[in-house]
Amino acid sequence: FDTILSIITQLTGRLLREQDFC
C-alpha cells in the first residue's frame, strides 16, 4: 500500500504545482 500512497502523493503534488502555475 505504501507504493500506492507514494504514487498518489506524487500525482497530487504535480496537480497542485500545475494549479499554482496557472
C-alpha positions in Angstrom: 0.0 0.0 0.0 3.0 2.3 0.6 3.7 2.3 -3.1 0.2 3.3 -3.9 0.2 6.1 -1.4 3.6 7.4 -2.8 2.2 7.4 -6.3 -1.0 9.2 -5.2 1.1 11.8 -3.4 3.3 12.4 -6.4 0.3 12.8 -8.7 -1.5 15.2 -6.3 1.8 17.1 -5.9 2.1 17.6 -9.7 -1.5 18.6 -10.0 -1.1 21.2 -7.2 2.0 22.5 -8.8 0.3 22.8 -12.1 -2.6 24.7 -10.5 -0.1 27.1 -8.8 1.5 27.9 -12.2 -2.0 28.7 -13.6 
